[in-house]
Amino acid sequence: MTVLAAVCIAGVALTLPAPGTDWWAVPLVTLMVAISRIWIVRRYIGGSGILVDWGEAVLIVGLVLLPPGWTVLTAAIGTAGAMAWKRFDPVKAWFNVATTIVGVSAAATAMVAIAGAQPDPISWRGALALTAMAAISAVVSELACAAAVAFSRGDTFRSVVFEGVGTRALGLLLNLAIGALILAVARYAPYLLVVLPPVLWLLIEGFAGRVRTRIERRMWQRLSAATQEMGHLDIDAVLRTAIVESAKLFGADVVEVEWKRANGDAVLTRGDAAGEIWQGKPGLYRPEQTMFPVSLVNGSGPSFGELRLCFRSQVRLPEREQLALATLGSALAGTMQNAYVHQQLHDLATQDALTGLANRACLMAEGNAVLTSGHGTVALLLLDLDHFRQVNDTLGHEAGDDLLRVVAERLRVRVAPGETLARLHGDEFALLMPGQASQGAASAHAHARAETLLGALGGPLVVDGVELSIEATAGIVAVETGGCDTVELLRRADSAMFRAKAGGVQLLEFDAERDTASVDRLALASEMQAALAADDQIIIQLQPSVDLVAGKPLGAEVLVRWRHPRRGMLSPASFIPDLEHTDLIAPLTRRVFELALGTYRTWLDDGIDAPVAVNLSARSLLDRDLPDEVSRLLAEFDVPPDRLVLEITETAMMSELEVVDEVLTALRDRGVRLSLDDFGTGFSSLTSVARVTVDEIKIDRQFVIAMESSRQAEAVVRMTVGLAHTLGLRAIAEGVETAQQRAELMKLGCHGAQGFFFYPPLDPDDAKIVLAARGGPDGPPE
């Protein structure tokens, strides 16, 4: 704006005529401009608001009375005087002066082009010129100010331009009316100029009242919406919402809240309208020039801290905005009080009152959430202090409580991120450990963590002035998610700990062979019959496989899940092995086929053609009726046979060779595609490939995970990919979890991959979205 203003002033200097006989109009117009800049209506809430003034009305009069060059100078001088009178920040004051120079110069240029200098306002050409001039001046001013406000507040230029556009248009029309009224009275009834100021005052105040009413209504509406948005029970979410909404509502550069946590620690949370939040200790240096604080008090209750609006320049906050700020502070205090109470109730419900650790209810909730997530494995450590009753009997229950607090603290400092340490009851503690990739890794991790925690209790503990030596016994169990619920997980860990105590050792892992009390295994058959009779217990998820080069999905593997009413979501590993020894495996397989083919049919109707792969158990390959059953289901759902892939493990193929060969050959004859699953883990991998014609080989996850650190595993993967290329088959790697694994597989020439790095198992609707977004198996590459 400075550069543009300099260019305009240079043009004025080159064309400026002498004042002439109407020199008195120069100070008059200058004074009128100054008054129009002082007598304003505020349009926006906050320190960066744009203002509505009456400059266009004065400009109409000035361009009629004075040559264009003198009008530019009088407008600049009058604006500068108004800025000085109002003690504007120098940068803002110069911005307004420069904007005035540019806007009036553009308007005067347009007027001269239409009707010449000092046109007759009564003629149609003059009226058109003055109207165009006023509009151009207003547009230039509004666009410049909108750009400055958008830059200052972090908003988009478009949003600021269109905010309150109706008010601006109405203001421009009023400017035109006032300018025309002044000119008409001056020409036809000069004696009425004496009564014109009161009339103008009434017009302007009426318009100002209307604008203020609209602004205040919008402000209170936004304030109401802001208080509703703060309706969270999490204190951090409450503060984030309060800061963002306050910054937007009042146009503050920064909003900060100084408050105290439940433990008494003082905290300072700062942020802006864009949602950038910083949190630390109070006393941070604030570069903002202006600050408006309000105490966070809800009625007559205690203060929860202080909310502050911070501006980087000198601004004024009108009385009504200060009232709105106080209202917002009161609402924030009430919301913080609710959050505090909720946190206290939550702590009472989920914390052990004696040690501050999680309690049994919290452990149960955390365990069930992890066990039903369907991701990875879960391990549980159960730890019991030896001879704790003797401490209570000898030193008293207070000493026993002190001992439990000391033990809890020693265990607490050794808890890793993501783990949950709980005191269940008495002297029994539990550690929940999710997140390992396989059950073997979870077991090894649990052993290491158990040794760490048991070692932490090995040194002497001082309780009530007495040095005690405490020992403990632990039991551990590791399962895949979906394998059981938390009640069963605790029972298994308790069984392992009981055996450890009976055997005189510190640590044992749960052994299913020695666990003769497994109610779940005894009731499995009857529960599966009920599940098959229900409509919502047996469900499927789908995990897409991806072309490593093109990045597009190749299809999706169907994974059966049992939504058990008591044990939560169960994975196949927790029930398929036992069902293979019953007559229920056939109806379960049929249900999975129905769900898989029904899902494919739905996709195909929506234009998504992605093959679905179904795992066959060893027992299914011994069923000579299976090929006819598959054909019947394909026809029932109108699914092309080559869009169904049957995955068979090597171990299953090696049993009852003649029957298996007969079933697989019959399936191949019907057009169904075959996939050899878990390749490399069986005893006769090459024999199985030679015996049965398959379409793809799936490399077992254990080799994919280990190939980064094991040359042998990398050699197995390389050999399998080479074998697939030689036989014209597709090689798919399972269990890909890192970018490094993906890169290594691409280097080896592997066709596709499957794993959590790309997609976890998804519900059918989510899998449909993924396949549709990537264009299906024949769609565009990633």
C-alpha positions in Angstrom: 0.0 0.0 0.0 3.0 2.3 0.7 4.3 1.8 -2.9 0.8 2.3 -4.4 0.3 5.5 -2.3 3.7 6.9 -3.4 2.8 6.3 -7.0 -0.6 8.1 -6.5 1.0 11.1 -4.7 3.5 11.4 -7.5 0.7 11.6 -10.0 -1.1 14.2 -8.0 2.0 16.3 -7.7 2.5 16.4 -11.5 -1.2 17.4 -12.2 -2.1 19.5 -9.1 -3.6 22.9 -10.1 -3.7 26.0 -8.0 -6.5 26.2 -5.4 -8.3 29.0 -7.2 -11.1 31.1 -5.8 -12.7 28.1 -4.0 -9.7 27.7 -1.7 -12.1 27.6 1.3 -13.3 24.1 0.1 -9.9 22.6 0.9 -10.0 23.0 4.8 -13.8 22.3 4.7 -13.4 19.0 2.9 -10.3 18.1 5.1 -12.4 18.7 8.2 -15.3 16.7 6.8 -13.0 13.7 6.0 -11.6 13.8 9.6 -15.0 13.9 11.1 -16.2 11.0 8.9 -13.1 8.9 10.0 -13.8 9.7 13.7 -17.6 9.2 13.6 -17.6 5.4 12.8 -19.5 2.3 13.4 -17.7 -0.8 14.5 -18.5 -3.8 12.2 -16.5 -6.7 13.6 -15.8 -8.2 17.0 -12.2 -8.1 18.2 -9.1 -6.0 17.9 -8.7 -6.6 14.2 -12.1 -5.4 13.1 -12.9 -3.4 10.0 -14.8 -0.1 10.5 -17.6 1.5 8.6 -17.3 5.3 8.1 -18.8 8.0 5.9 -15.8 8.7 3.7 -17.6 8.0 0.4 -20.2 10.6 1.2 -17.5 13.2 1.9 -15.6 12.1 -1.2 -18.7 12.8 -3.4 -18.9 16.3 -2.0 -15.1 16.8 -2.3 -14.9 15.8 -5.9 -17.7 18.2 -6.8 -16.1 21.1 -5.0 -12.4 20.5 -5.7 -10.2 19.2 -8.5 -9.3 15.5 -8.2 -5.7 16.2 -7.0 -6.8 18.4 -4.2 -9.5 15.8 -3.2 -6.8 13.2 -2.8 -4.7 15.5 -0.6 -7.6 16.6 1.6 -8.6 12.9 2.1 -5.1 11.9 3.1 -4.6 14.9 5.5 -8.1 14.4 7.0 -7.5 10.7 7.5 -4.1 11.3 9.1 -5.7 13.9 11.5 -8.4 11.4 12.5 -5.8 8.7 13.1 -3.7 11.1 15.3 -6.9 12.2 17.2 -7.7 8.5 18.0 -4.1 7.7 18.8 -3.9 4.8 16.4 -0.9 2.5 16.3 1.6 4.1 13.8 1.6 1.1 11.4 -2.2 0.9 11.4 -2.5 4.7 11.0 -0.2 4.8 8.0 -2.0 1.7 6.5 -5.3 3.7 6.7 -3.8 6.8 5.2 -2.1 4.9 2.3 -5.4 3.0 1.6 -7.3 6.3 1.5 -4.8 7.8 -1.0 -5.0 4.7 -3.3 -8.8 4.4 -3.0 -9.5 8.1 -3.7 -7.0 8.2 -6.5 -8.6 5.2 -8.2 -12.1 6.7 -7.7 -11.1 10.1 -9.0 -9.5 8.5 -12.1 -12.6 6.6 -12.8 -14.8 9.7 -12.3 -12.6 11.8 -14.7 -12.8 9.0 -17.3 -16.6 9.0 -17.2 -17.6 12.6 -16.8 -14.4 14.8 -16.5 -13.1 16.7 -13.5 -15.8 18.2 -11.1 -18.8 16.8 -13.0 -22.4 18.1 -12.6 -24.0 15.8 -10.1 -27.5 16.5 -11.5 -26.7 15.2 -15.0 -26.9 11.5 -15.6 -23.3 11.2 -16.6 -22.2 13.1 -13.4 -24.4 10.9 -11.2 -23.0 7.8 -12.8 -19.5 9.1 -12.4 -20.0 9.9 -8.7 -21.7 6.5 -8.0 -18.9 4.6 -9.7 -16.3 6.7 -7.9 -17.9 5.9 -4.5 -18.1 2.2 -5.3 -14.5 2.0 -6.4 -13.3 3.8 -3.3 -15.3 1.5 -1.0 -14.1 -1.6 -2.9 -10.4 -0.7 -2.7 -10.7 0.2 1.0 -12.6 -3.0 1.8 -10.2 -5.3 -0.1 -7.1 -3.8 1.4 -8.6 -4.0 4.9 -9.9 -7.6 4.4 -6.4 -8.7 3.3 -4.9 -7.1 6.4 -7.5 -8.6 8.7 -7.1 -12.1 7.1 -3.3 -11.9 7.5 -3.6 -10.7 11.1 -6.2 -13.3 12.2 -5.0 -16.2 10.2 -8.3 -16.4 8.3 -8.8 -16.9 4.5 -9.1 -13.7 2.4 -12.4 -15.0 1.0 -14.0 -15.6 4.4 -13.2 -12.0 5.5 -14.4 -10.4 2.3 -17.7 -12.1 2.4 -18.2 -11.7 6.2 -20.8 -8.9 6.7 -21.0 -8.1 3.0 -24.6 -7.0 3.4 -23.7 -4.4 6.0 -21.0 -3.0 3.8 -23.4 -2.8 0.8 -26.0 -1.0 3.0 -23.3 1.4 4.3 -22.3 2.3 0.7 -25.9 3.0 -0.3 -26.2 5.3 2.8 -23.0 7.0 1.8 -24.4 7.7 -1.6 -27.7 9.0 -0.2 -25.9 11.3 2.3 -23.6 12.7 -0.4 -26.5 13.3 -2.8 -28.5 14.9 0.0 -25.7 17.3 0.9 -25.2 18.3 -2.8 -28.9 18.8 -3.4 -29.4 21.0 -0.4 -26.3 23.0 -1.2 -27.6 23.7 -4.8 -31.3 24.2 -4.3 -31.8 25.2 -0.7 -28.6 26.5 0.8 -30.4 28.0 3.8 -31.3 24.4 4.9 -27.6 23.6 5.4 -28.1 24.9 8.9 -30.6 22.1 9.7 -28.7 19.4 7.7 -26.3 18.2 10.5 -29.1 17.0 12.9 -30.7 15.2 10.0 -27.4 13.5 9.0 -26.9 12.7 12.7 -30.2 10.9 12.9 -29.5 8.9 9.7 -26.1 7.9 10.8 -27.1 7.0 14.3 -30.0 5.0 13.0 -27.8 3.0 10.7 -25.2 2.6 13.5 -27.8 1.3 15.9 -28.9 -1.3 13.3 -25.4 -2.4 12.7 -24.6 -2.7 16.4 -27.7 -4.7 17.0 -26.8 -7.2 14.3 -23.2 -7.4 15.5 -24.3 -8.0 19.1 -26.8 -10.6 18.1 -24.2 -12.4 16.1 -21.7 -12.1 18.9 -24.1 -13.6 21.5 -25.0 -16.4 19.0 -21.3 -17.2 18.5 -20.8 -17.0 22.3 -23.7 -19.4 22.9 -22.2 -21.8 20.3 -18.8 -21.5 21.9 -20.0 -22.4 25.3 -21.8 -25.4 23.8 -18.6 -26.5 22.1 -16.9 -26.5 25.4 -19.2 -29.3 26.7 -16.4 -31.8 27.1 -15.4 -33.9 30.2 -11.8 -34.0 29.3 -10.0 -30.9 30.7 -7.5 -30.6 27.8 -10.3 -30.8 25.2 -12.2 -28.1 27.2 -9.2 -25.8 27.2 -8.4 -26.3 23.5 -12.0 -25.5 22.5 -12.1 -22.5 24.8 -8.9 -21.0 23.4 -9.8 -21.6 19.8 -13.4 -20.2 20.1 -12.2 -17.2 22.2 -9.6 -16.3 19.6 -12.2 -16.5 16.8 -14.9 -14.6 18.8 -12.7 -11.7 19.9 -10.1 -11.7 17.1 -7.3 -12.1 19.7 -3.8 -13.0 18.4 -3.3 -15.4 21.3 -5.5 -16.7 24.1 -4.1 -18.2 27.3 -5.5 -19.9 30.3 -3.6 -20.1 33.6 -5.1 -22.9 35.7 -4.3 -25.6 38.2 -4.4 -29.4 37.9 -6.1 -31.5 40.5 -2.8 -32.1 42.2 -2.2 -28.3 42.6 0.4 -27.9 39.8 0.0 -24.6 38.0 -0.2 -24.8 34.2 -0.3 -22.2 31.4 -2.0 -23.2 28.1 -1.7 -20.8 25.1 -3.1 -21.0 21.6 -4.6 -19.2 18.7 -7.6 -19.5 16.3 -5.8 -22.0 14.1 -5.6 -24.5 16.9 -1.9 -24.2 17.6 -1.7 -25.1 21.4 1.3 -24.8 23.7 1.3 -25.9 27.4 3.9 -25.2 30.0 4.6 -23.5 33.3 3.3 -20.0 34.1 5.7 -17.1 33.9 6.3 -17.4 30.1 7.3 -14.1 28.6 4.4 -12.6 26.6 5.3 -10.4 23.6 1.7 -9.3 23.2 1.2 -5.5 23.7 -2.4 -5.6 25.0 -4.0 -8.2 27.4 -7.6 -8.5 28.7 -7.8 -10.9 31.6 -11.0 -12.4 33.2 -11.1 -14.6 36.3 -12.5 -18.1 35.9 -15.2 -18.1 38.6 -18.4 -20.0 38.5 -20.9 -18.1 40.6 -19.7 -17.8 44.2 -17.4 -20.9 43.8 -13.6 -21.0 43.8 -11.5 -19.5 41.0 -10.2 -22.0 38.5 -7.6 -19.6 37.1 -7.6 -16.8 34.6 -8.5 -16.5 30.9 -6.6 -13.8 28.9 -7.1 -12.3 25.5 -3.7 -11.2 24.1 -3.2 -8.8 21.2 0.1 -7.9 19.5 -1.0 -4.2 19.0 -2.8 -1.6 21.0 -6.6 -2.3 20.8 -9.7 -1.4 22.8 -12.3 -3.9 24.0 -15.7 -2.2 24.2 -17.9 -2.7 27.3 -20.2 -5.2 25.7 -17.3 -7.3 24.5 -15.9 -7.2 28.0 -19.3 -8.5 29.2 -19.2 -11.3 26.7 -15.7 -12.2 27.8 -16.8 -12.4 31.4 -19.7 -14.6 30.4 -17.3 -16.9 28.5 -15.0 -17.0 31.5 -17.9 -18.0 33.8 -19.0 -20.7 31.3 -15.4 -22.0 31.1 -15.2 -22.2 34.9 -18.4 -24.2 35.0 -17.2 -26.6 32.3 -13.8 -27.0 34.1 -15.6 -27.7 37.4 -17.6 -30.5 35.6 -14.4 -31.9 34.1 -12.7 -31.9 37.5 -15.7 -33.7 39.1 -15.8 -36.2 36.3 -12.0 -36.8 36.7 -12.4 -37.4 40.4 -15.3 -39.8 39.9 -13.3 -41.6 37.2 -10.3 -41.8 39.5 -12.5 -43.2 42.3 -13.9 -45.8 39.9 -10.6 -46.8 38.2 -7.9 -46.2 40.8 -6.8 -48.2 43.9 -7.3 -45.9 46.8 -4.3 -47.3 48.7 -1.6 -47.3 46.1 -2.9 -44.9 43.3 -2.5 -47.7 40.8 -5.2 -48.9 38.5 -7.8 -51.1 40.2 -9.4 -54.4 39.1 -12.2 -52.6 37.2 -9.8 -50.5 35.3 -7.7 -53.5 34.4 -10.8 -55.4 33.2 -11.8 -52.5 31.0 -8.3 -52.0 29.5 -8.0 -55.8 29.0 -11.3 -56.2 27.2 -10.6 -53.2 25.0 -7.3 -54.7 23.9 -8.5 -58.3 23.6 -11.4 -57.3 21.3 -9.3 -54.9 19.1 -8.2 -57.7 16.8 -4.6 -56.4 16.7 -1.5 -58.2 17.8 -1.2 -60.1 21.1 -1.7 -59.5 24.8 0.4 -60.8 27.8 -0.6 -60.6 31.5 1.7 -60.9 34.5 0.1 -61.7 37.9 2.4 -61.1 40.9 1.7 -62.1 44.5 3.8 -61.2 47.5 5.1 -64.1 49.6 4.4 -64.2 53.4 2.5 -60.9 53.3 0.1 -62.1 56.0 3.0 -62.5 58.4 3.8 -58.7 58.0 0.2 -57.8 58.8 0.2 -60.2 61.8 3.6 -59.0 63.1 3.7 -55.3 62.4 0.0 -54.5 62.0 -2.2 -53.6 59.1 -0.8 -50.0 58.8 2.6 -51.4 58.2 1.1 -53.8 55.7 -0.4 -50.9 53.9 2.9 -49.0 53.9 4.6 -52.1 52.5 2.0 -52.3 49.6 2.6 -48.6 48.9 6.4 -49.1 48.7 6.0 -52.2 46.5 3.6 -50.3 44.2 6.1 -47.4 43.8 8.9 -49.8 43.0 6.8 -51.5 40.3 5.3 -48.2 39.0 8.7 -46.7 38.1 9.4 -49.7 35.9 6.2 -49.7 33.9 6.8 -49.2 30.2 4.6 -46.9 28.0 1.4 -48.7 26.9 1.4 -51.1 29.9 -1.2 -51.1 32.7 -0.1 -51.8 36.2 -3.0 -52.6 38.7 -3.5 -53.7 42.2 -6.2 -56.3 42.2 -6.8 -57.0 45.9 -4.7 -57.7 49.0 -1.0 -58.2 47.9 -1.8 -59.2 44.3 -0.6 -57.0 41.4 -1.1 -57.4 37.6 0.7 -56.0 34.6 -1.1 -55.9 31.2 1.3 -55.9 28.2 -0.2 -55.4 24.7 1.5 -54.7 21.4 3.7 -57.6 20.4 3.6 -59.0 16.9 3.3 -62.7 17.7 2.4 -64.9 20.6 6.0 -66.1 20.9 7.3 -62.5 21.0 4.6 -61.7 23.6 5.7 -64.7 25.8 9.4 -63.7 25.6 8.5 -60.1 26.4 6.4 -61.1 29.4 9.3 -63.3 30.7 11.7 -60.3 30.5 9.2 -57.9 32.1 8.5 -60.4 34.9 12.2 -60.8 35.7 12.5 -57.0 35.8 9.6 -56.5 38.2 10.6 -59.5 40.4 14.2 -58.1 40.5 12.8 -54.7 41.6 11.5 -56.3 44.8 14.7 -58.2 45.5 16.4 -55.4 47.6 15.5 -54.7 51.2 12.4 -52.5 51.9 12.1 -50.3 55.0 8.6 -50.2 56.5 7.9 -48.5 59.8 11.6 -48.5 60.6 12.0 -52.2 60.0 14.1 -53.5 57.1 12.2 -56.3 55.3 13.2 -58.7 52.6 10.2 -59.4 50.3 9.9 -62.1 47.7 7.1 -62.6 45.2 5.8 -65.3 42.8 4.5 -64.6 39.4 2.5 -66.2 36.6 2.3 -65.1 33.0 0.1 -65.8 30.0 0.3 -64.6 26.4 -2.6 -64.9 23.9 -3.5 -63.4 20.5 -6.2 -60.8 20.7 -9.6 -62.4 20.4 -8.3 -65.5 22.1 -10.3 -65.0 25.3 -11.7 -62.3 27.6 -10.0 -60.6 30.5 -11.7 -62.9 33.1 -10.2 -65.9 31.3 -6.8 -64.2 30.9 -6.7 -63.6 34.7 -7.8 -67.1 35.4 -4.9 -68.5 33.2 -2.3 -66.2 34.8 -3.6 -67.2 38.3 -3.4 -70.9 37.3 0.3 -70.3 36.3 1.0 -68.4 39.5 -0.6 -71.2 41.6 1.5 -73.8 39.9 4.6 -71.7 40.5 3.9 -71.4 44.2 3.2 -75.2 44.4 6.4 -75.9 42.6 8.5 -73.6 44.7 9.6 -71.4 41.7 9.3 -67.7 41.2 7.9 -67.6 37.7 5.9 -69.9 35.4 3.9 -69.5 32.2 0.4 -70.8 31.6 0.4 -74.3 30.1 -2.9 -75.3 28.5 -1.9 -79.0 28.7 -1.8 -78.8 32.5 -4.9 -76.6 32.7 -7.7 -79.1 33.3 -10.2 -76.4 34.3 -10.8 -74.8 31.0 -14.5 -74.3 31.0 -14.3 -72.5 27.6 -13.0 -75.6 25.9 -15.7 -77.9 27.3 -18.5 -75.5 26.3 -17.1 -74.6 22.9 -19.3 -77.0 20.8 -22.6 -75.9 22.4 -21.6 -72.2 22.2 -20.8 -72.6 18.5 -24.1 -74.2 17.8 -25.8 -71.2 19.4 -23.6 -68.8 17.4 -24.5 -70.5 14.1 -28.2 -70.3 15.0 -27.8 -66.5 15.6 -27.4 -63.9 12.9 -24.8 -61.6 14.4 -22.1 -63.8 16.2 -20.2 -65.2 13.2 -18.9 -62.3 11.2 -16.0 -61.6 8.8 -13.3 -59.0 8.3 -11.3 -58.6 5.2 -7.6 -57.7 4.8 -6.6 -56.4 1.4 -3.4 -57.5 -0.3 -1.5 -54.9 -2.4 0.5 -55.0 -5.6 3.9 -53.9 -4.5 4.8 -52.1 -7.7 1.5 -50.6 -8.7 0.2 -50.0 -5.2 -3.3 -51.2 -6.0 -5.3 -53.9 -4.1 -5.1 -57.4 -5.6 -8.0 -58.7 -3.5 -9.0 -59.3 0.1 -8.5 -62.2 2.5 -11.6 -63.2 4.5 -10.9 -63.6 8.2 -13.7 -65.1 10.3 -14.5 -63.7 13.7 -16.7 -65.0 16.5 -18.5 -62.1 18.4 -18.8 -64.2 21.5 -21.5 -62.8 24.0 -19.2 -63.5 27.0 -15.7 -63.5 25.8 -15.8 -60.7 23.2 -14.3 -60.9 19.7 -12.5 -64.2 19.1 -10.0 -64.9 16.4 -10.0 -68.2 14.5 -7.0 -69.5 16.4 -9.0 -69.6 19.6 -11.8 -71.9 18.2 -11.0 -73.4 14.8 -8.4 -76.0 16.1 -11.0 -77.5 18.5 -13.9 -77.3 16.1 -11.9 -79.3 13.5 -12.5 -82.4 15.7 -16.3 -81.9 15.7 -19.0 -81.9 13.1 -19.5 -78.2 13.4 -16.6 -77.3 11.0 -18.7 -77.9 7.9 -21.6 -75.6 8.9 -19.1 -73.0 10.0 -17.3 -73.2 6.7 -20.6 -72.9 4.8 -21.4 -69.7 6.9 -18.1 -68.2 6.0 -18.6 -68.9 2.3 -22.0 -67.3 2.5 -20.7 -64.1 4.1 -17.7 -63.9 1.8 -19.7 -64.4 -1.4 -22.5 -62.1 -0.3 -19.9 -59.4 0.4 -18.4 -59.9 -3.0 -21.8 -59.7 -4.7 -22.5 -56.4 -2.9 -19.2 -55.0 -4.1 -19.8 -56.2 -7.6 -23.2 -54.5 -7.7 -21.4 -51.3 -6.8 -18.8 -51.7 -9.5 -16.0 -53.1 -7.4 -14.5 -56.3 -8.7 -12.0 -57.6 -6.1 -11.4 -61.4 -5.5 -12.1 -62.7 -2.1 -9.9 -65.4 -0.5 -11.3 -67.9 2.1 -9.1 -70.2 4.3 -9.9 -73.9 4.2 -9.2 -76.0 7.3 -7.6 -79.4 7.1 -11.0 -81.0 8.0 -12.7 -79.3 5.0 -10.2 -80.9 2.6 -11.5 -84.3 3.7 -15.1 -83.4 2.7 -15.8 -84.8 -0.8 -19.0 -82.8 -0.9 -17.1 -79.5 -0.6 -16.7 -78.9 -4.4 -20.4 -79.3 -5.0 -21.2 -77.1 -2.0 -18.9 -74.4 -3.4 -20.5 -74.6 -6.8 -23.9 -74.3 -5.4 -23.0 -71.2 -3.3 -21.3 -69.6 -6.4 -24.4 -70.0 -8.4 -26.6 -68.8 -5.5 -24.7 -65.5 -5.2 -24.0 -65.3 -9.0 -20.2 -65.0 -8.4 -17.7 -66.0 -11.2 -15.7 -69.0 -9.9 -12.3 -67.3 -10.6 -13.2 -64.5 -8.2 -13.0 -66.9 -5.3 -9.6 -67.9 -4.0 -9.3 -70.8 -1.6 -6.2 -70.7 0.7 -4.8 -74.1 1.8 -2.0 -74.6 4.3 0.8 -77.1 3.5 0.1 -79.1 6.6 -3.5 -79.6 5.5 -2.5 -80.7 2.1 -0.2 -83.5 3.4 -3.1 -85.4 5.2 -5.1 -88.2 3.6 -3.4 -87.5 0.2 -5.9 -89.2 -2.1 -9.0 -87.5 -0.6 -7.2 -84.1 -0.5 -6.1 -84.5 -4.1 -9.6 -85.4 -5.2 -11.2 -82.4 -3.5 -8.6 -79.9 -4.7 -8.8 -81.2 -8.3 -12.5 -81.0 -8.2 -12.3 -77.4 -7.0 -9.8 -76.5 -9.8 -12.1 -78.1 -12.4 -14.9 -75.8 -11.3 -12.7 -72.7 -12.0 -11.9 -71.8 -8.4 -8.4 -70.4 -7.8 -6.1 -72.0 -5.2 -3.5 -70.3 -2.9 -0.8 -72.1 -0.9 -0.8 -70.4 2.5 2.1 -70.3 5.0 4.6 -71.5 2.4 7.9 -72.6 3.9 6.6 -73.7 7.3 5.6 -77.3 6.2 7.9 -80.3 5.8 7.2 -80.8 2.1 6.9 -77.4 0.5 8.2 -78.3 -2.9 6.3 -81.5 -2.9 3.0 -79.7 -2.3 3.7 -77.3 -5.2 4.4 -80.2 -7.5 1.3 -82.2 -6.4 -1.4 -79.5 -6.9 -1.7 -76.7 -9.4 -2.0 -73.5 -7.5 -2.3 -69.9 -8.6 -0.2 -68.2 -5.9 2.1 -68.8 -3.0 1.8 -66.9 0.3 5.1 -66.5 2.1 4.7 -67.1 5.8 4.9 -64.0 8.1 7.6 -65.4 10.3 10.1 -65.3 7.4 9.0 -61.7 6.4 9.4 -60.4 9.9 12.8 -62.2 10.4 14.4 -61.4 7.0 15.8 -58.1 8.1 18.0 -59.8 10.8 18.3 -63.3 9.5 20.2 -64.3 6.4 18.4 -67.7 6.5 14.9 -66.1 6.5 15.9 -63.7 3.7 17.1 -66.7 1.7 13.8 -68.5 2.2 11.9 -65.5 0.9 14.3 -65.0 -2.0 13.9 -68.7 -3.0 10.1 -68.6 -2.7 9.8 -65.5 -4.9 12.2 -67.2 -7.5 10.1 -70.4 -7.4 6.9 -68.4 -8.0 8.5 -66.6 -11.0 9.7 -69.9 -12.4 6.3 -71.6 -12.1 4.4 -68.5 -13.3 2.7 -68.1 -9.9 2.1 -65.0 -7.9 4.1 -64.6 -4.7 2.3 -62.7 -1.8 4.2 -61.9 1.4 2.2 -62.0 4.7 2.7 -60.0 7.8 4.4 -56.9 6.3 4.6 -54.3 9.1 7.4 -51.9 8.1 8.5 -49.8 5.1 11.8 -51.6 5.3 10.2 -54.9 4.8 8.2 -53.6 1.8 11.3 -52.1 0.2 13.2 -55.4 0.6 10.3 -57.5 -0.9 10.2 -55.1 -3.9 13.9 -55.5 -4.3 13.5 -59.3 -4.3 10.7 -59.1 -7.0 7.8 -60.1 -4.8 4.5 -59.5 -6.6 2.3 -58.5 -3.6 2.1 -58.2 0.1 -0.4 -58.2 3.0 -0.1 -56.8 6.5 -0.7 -54.0 8.9 1.7 -51.7 7.0 -0.9 -51.5 4.3 -4.2 -52.4 5.9 -5.4 -54.1 9.1 -8.4 -56.5 8.9 -11.4 -54.3 8.0 -15.1 -54.6 8.3 -16.8 -55.2 4.9 -18.0 -51.6 4.6 -14.5 -50.2 5.3 -12.9 -52.7 3.0 -15.3 -51.6 0.3 -14.2 -48.0 0.7 -10.6 -49.0 0.4 -11.1 -51.0 -2.7 -13.3 -48.3 -4.3 -10.7 -45.6 -3.6 -7.9 -47.6 -5.2 -10.1 -48.6 -8.2 -10.2 -52.4 -7.5 -7.8 -54.9 -8.9 -7.9 -53.5 -12.4 -8.0 -49.8 -11.3 -5.4 -47.2 -11.6 -2.1 -47.6 -9.8 -1.4 -45.7 -6.5 
